[in-house]
């Protein structure tokens, strides 16, 4: 028979292995998201290239300075959008591990929305982003991006026939000194009896989609773990037939608290 110490060591080894496997599953989900987004990003790049080519032709065709300036400005704008999409994809795919930086939550949201905007359009989801404040928090940008990506993909999948997605950034109104991000969809909603289990590891309400996303029961569990690791809070509110709202609250960075109290 195993001694108590040996049994404890076995349990600890199994726990480490479970954590390693969970990390591998989450990484595969992240790469699957990049793969799925590549289709919509390719479509967007095609639009950008069409813009560049058409305005380059316009610049060559017209000799007056005003027309050429307009063409050059449109080409510059298209090139800057392409650069922003590329840098966003690279940052999301590579990440920076657990490194934390002080950053405007609105910027993190904007970077993620650039990546998912075309995917939402292709799935008939109308996006409304409301930036009501610019709370600065100390976060792992890579992990927060994955949290937002998970929640947005979940919302899009819930609205199989299209719908509306509302993403809001604000200062928390409860005086808790936190920044807040909410993601609300107009999907079918989650039955009340399922809500208490929604963040439990391996609990899922859906099957994986054609791109292999979802269905593992680890996405929302990961989201809550990340938020709580930042000493934040995450809640879900849902009404069947109306939709679901996930709200993240993250502590303001020390420098931001000092600025607001000055």
C-alpha positions in Angstrom: 0.0 0.0 0.0 1.1 3.6 -0.7 2.0 5.7 2.3 0.2 8.9 3.0 3.1 10.9 1.6 3.2 8.9 -1.6 -0.5 9.3 -2.1 -0.2 13.0 -1.6 2.7 13.2 -4.1 0.6 11.2 -6.6 -2.3 13.5 -6.2 -0.1 16.6 -6.6 1.5 15.1 -9.8 -2.0 14.4 -11.2 -3.1 17.9 -10.4 0.0 19.3 -12.2 -0.8 17.1 -15.2 -4.4 18.3 -15.3 -3.3 21.9 -15.2 -0.8 21.3 -18.0 -3.5 19.7 -20.1 -5.9 22.5 -19.4 -3.3 25.0 -20.5 -2.7 23.0 -23.7 -6.5 23.0 -24.5 -6.7 26.7 -23.9 -3.7 27.3 -26.2 -5.3 25.2 -28.9 -8.5 27.2 -28.5 -6.5 30.4 -28.9 -4.9 29.1 -32.1 -8.3 27.9 -33.4 -9.6 31.5 -32.9 -6.6 32.8 -34.9 -7.4 30.3 -37.6 -11.0 31.2 -37.8 -10.3 34.9 -37.8 -7.8 34.4 -40.6 -10.8 33.9 -43.1 -12.4 37.2 -42.2 -9.0 39.0 -41.9 -8.2 37.8 -45.4 -11.5 39.2 -46.7 -10.7 42.5 -45.0 -7.2 42.6 -46.5 -8.7 42.0 -49.9 -10.9 45.1 -49.4 -7.8 47.1 -48.3 -5.8 46.0 -51.3 -8.7 47.0 -53.6 -8.8 50.4 -52.0 -5.0 50.8 -52.4 -5.1 49.7 -56.1 -8.1 51.9 -57.0 -6.7 55.0 -55.4 -3.2 54.4 -56.8 -4.8 54.3 -60.3 -6.7 57.5 -59.5 -3.5 59.2 -58.4 -1.7 58.2 -61.7 -4.7 59.2 -63.8 -5.3 62.6 -62.3 -2.6 65.3 -62.6 -4.1 67.9 -60.3 -2.6 68.1 -56.8 -6.0 67.9 -54.9 -6.9 64.6 -56.5 -3.5 63.1 -55.9 -3.5 64.2 -52.2 -6.9 62.6 -51.8 -5.6 59.3 -53.4 -2.4 59.4 -51.2 -4.4 60.0 -48.0 -6.8 57.1 -48.8 -3.9 54.8 -49.5 -2.2 55.8 -46.3 -5.3 55.2 -44.3 -5.8 51.8 -45.8 -2.2 50.9 -45.1 -2.4 52.0 -41.5 -5.5 49.9 -41.0 -3.7 46.9 -42.5 -0.8 47.5 -40.1 -3.1 47.7 -37.2 -4.8 44.4 -38.0 -1.5 42.7 -38.6 0.0 43.9 -35.3 -3.2 42.9 -33.5 -3.1 39.4 -34.9 0.6 39.0 -34.0 0.1 40.3 -30.5 -2.9 38.0 -29.8 -1.1 34.9 -31.2 2.2 35.5 -29.5 1.1 37.1 -26.2 3.4 38.0 -23.3 2.5 35.4 -20.8 1.8 36.7 -17.3 3.6 40.0 -17.8 1.4 42.9 -16.6 1.3 46.4 -17.8 -0.7 49.5 -17.1 -3.0 50.0 -20.0 -6.2 51.7 -21.0 -9.0 49.0 -21.0 -10.5 50.9 -24.0 -7.4 50.2 -26.0 -7.4 46.5 -25.2 -11.1 46.3 -26.3 -10.4 48.3 -29.4 -7.5 46.0 -30.4 -9.7 42.9 -30.0 -12.7 44.5 -31.9 -10.4 45.2 -34.8 -9.7 41.4 -35.1 -13.4 40.3 -34.7 -15.2 43.1 -36.6 -15.2 41.4 -40.0 -16.1 38.0 -38.5 -19.1 39.5 -36.7 -20.2 41.2 -40.0 -19.9 37.9 -41.9 -22.1 36.2 -39.2 -24.7 39.0 -39.4 -23.9 40.4 -35.9 -24.2 44.2 -35.6 -21.5 45.6 -33.2 -22.0 48.6 -31.0 -19.0 49.7 -28.9 -19.5 52.4 -26.3 -16.3 53.8 -24.7 -17.7 55.8 -21.8 -14.4 56.1 -20.0 -10.7 55.2 -20.2 -9.9 53.3 -17.0 -6.3 52.3 -16.7 -5.6 49.0 -15.1 -2.5 46.8 -14.5 -3.2 43.6 -16.5 -1.8 40.8 -18.5 -2.8 42.2 -21.9 -2.5 38.8 -23.6 -4.7 37.1 -21.0 -7.3 39.8 -21.1 -7.4 39.7 -24.9 -8.2 36.0 -24.7 -10.9 36.6 -22.1 -12.6 39.1 -24.4 -12.1 36.9 -27.4 -13.7 34.0 -25.6 -16.7 36.1 -24.5 -17.2 37.7 -28.0 -16.9 34.3 -29.8 -19.4 32.8 -27.3 -21.8 35.6 -27.9 -21.5 35.3 -31.7 -22.0 31.6 -31.5 -25.1 32.1 -29.4 -26.6 34.4 -32.0 -26.7 31.8 -34.8 -29.1 33.7 -37.0 -27.4 37.1 -36.3 -28.2 39.7 -33.7 -26.6 42.6 -31.9 -23.5 42.8 -29.7 -22.9 45.6 -27.3 -19.4 46.2 -25.8 -19.1 48.9 -23.2 -16.1 50.3 -21.3 -16.7 52.5 -18.3 -15.6 53.3 -14.8 -17.5 51.2 -12.2 -20.4 53.1 -10.8 -20.5 51.4 -7.4 -17.5 53.4 -6.0 -15.3 50.3 -5.9 -12.4 52.0 -7.8 -12.5 49.6 -10.7 -12.7 49.7 -14.5 -15.5 47.8 -16.1 -16.1 46.0 -19.4 -19.4 44.5 -20.3 -20.3 42.3 -23.3 -24.1 41.9 -24.0 -25.7 39.8 -26.7 -29.2 39.4 -28.0 -29.0 35.6 -28.1 -31.4 33.1 -26.6 -30.1 33.6 -23.1 -29.1 31.0 -20.5 -31.8 29.2 -18.3 -31.6 30.3 -14.6 -30.9 26.8 -13.4 -27.7 26.7 -15.5 -26.2 30.0 -14.4 -24.7 28.8 -11.1 -22.7 26.2 -13.0 -21.6 28.4 -15.9 -18.1 29.0 -14.6 -17.4 25.4 -13.5 -14.5 23.7 -15.3 -15.7 21.3 -18.0 -19.3 22.5 -17.8 -20.7 23.5 -21.2 -24.0 24.3 -22.7 -22.9 23.8 -26.3 -21.0 21.7 -28.8 -17.9 22.7 -30.6 -18.6 24.7 -33.8 -17.2 23.8 -37.3 -14.0 25.6 -36.5 -13.5 23.6 -33.3 -14.2 26.5 -31.0 -16.2 26.0 -27.9 -17.6 22.9 -26.3 -14.7 22.1 -23.9 -16.2 23.8 -20.8 -12.9 25.6 -20.1 -13.5 28.9 -21.8 -15.6 30.6 -19.1 -13.7 28.9 -16.3 -10.5 30.4 -17.8 -12.1 33.8 -18.0 -13.0 33.9 -14.4 -9.6 32.6 -13.3 -7.9 35.4 -15.2 -10.2 38.1 -13.8 -9.8 36.8 -10.2 -6.1 36.5 -10.6 -6.2 40.3 -11.3 -8.2 40.7 -8.1 -11.2 41.5 -10.2 -14.7 40.2 -10.4 -16.8 38.7 -13.1 -20.6 38.2 -13.2 -23.2 37.0 -15.7 -26.8 38.1 -16.1 -29.1 36.4 -18.5 -32.8 36.4 -19.5 -34.1 33.6 -21.7 -35.3 35.0 -25.0 -33.5 38.3 -24.5 -29.8 37.6 -24.2 -26.8 37.5 -21.9 -24.4 40.0 -20.3 -21.0 39.3 -19.0 -19.4 42.0 -16.9 -15.7 42.2 -15.9 -14.5 44.5 -13.1 -10.7 45.1 -12.8 -9.0 47.2 -10.1 -7.6 50.6 -11.4 -3.8 50.9 -11.5 -2.3 52.6 -8.5 -1.3 55.6 -10.6 -4.8 55.9 -12.0 -6.4 55.9 -8.5 -4.0 58.6 -7.4 -4.8 60.7 -10.5 -8.6 60.3 -9.9 -8.3 61.2 -6.2 -6.1 64.3 -6.9 
